[in-house]
Amino acid sequence: MIRSSRIMGVIECKYPYYPGTQGICHNGVVYYGAWSNLTDRRSVVVGFDLRYEEFSLITLPEDVQIVSRFESDLVRYNGKIALGYY
């Protein structure tokens, strides 16, 4: 049995968002597509740095949309994260 003295806690995210895709880990950061609000469904990519336990937010251009977790997803492409539609 492995024991740890570190206690898991809640990490607050200062960005309001609604998850829209599965997560993908790249270089120690978990990324997932989301919407900044449900009214206008502004698409963003949320990143969570596993090492520093910090959130970041990338606002996507207006013509790039997270459709739904059943129609779009984040994928690896040429060593980078890309948004794919299917």
N, C-alpha and C positions, 0 to 999 in steps of 0.2 A: 504494500500500500504506500502510495506517495502522499506525503502531507506537505502542505504549504502554509506559511504564516501569512501570506498575502490574502486579504479579504476582497472578494469581488464586490464592486460597487456599481452604482448607476452613473453613467457619463452623460451629462446633459448636452444636448445639441442646441445651439443658439439659432439654428435655421428651422423655420417651420416647413415641413414637407410631408408628402404622402407617397410611400414606396410604390413603384410601378413595375420593376423588373427584378429578376434574380440578381444576386450579388456575384461579383467576380473579383478575385484577388490578383493584384498585379504590383510587384515590387513592395510588398508589405502594406498595401492600401486596399481595402475592400471598397469597390465602387458599385453603385446601383443607380438605375434610372428612377426618377421620381417626378412629382409635380409640386411646385411651390405653393399652390393652392388648388382647390377643386373647382373654383368658379371659372377661371379662364384656362385652367390646366397648363400653366406655364411649365415647360419641361426643363428639368435640371438633372445633373449628375451629382449625387452625394458621394463623398469619399470619407472613409474612416481609416486613419493611420493607426495601424495596430501597435506600432512601437511607441508613439507619442500619445496615443489615445485621444486624438483630436479629429474633429469633423471639418470638412471643407465642402464648398458648394460651387459647382460650375453651372452657370446659366447657359442653356443652349440657344442658338439663334432661333428666331421665331419660326423659320421654315423647317426646323428640325424638331420633330415631336416624338415623345414617348407615347406610343399608341395604347398599349396595354401589355401586361405580362404574357399574353397569349399571341401577340402580334409583333412585338419588338423585344430585343434583348441586347445586353452588352456582350460583346465577343472580343477575342484577341485577334488582331490582324497586323501582320508585319511587326510584331513586338509592341504594339500599342493597343489601347482600348478603343473599340468602335461600336457604334450603334447599328445593329442589323435588324432588318425587317423580314418577316416570313409570313 
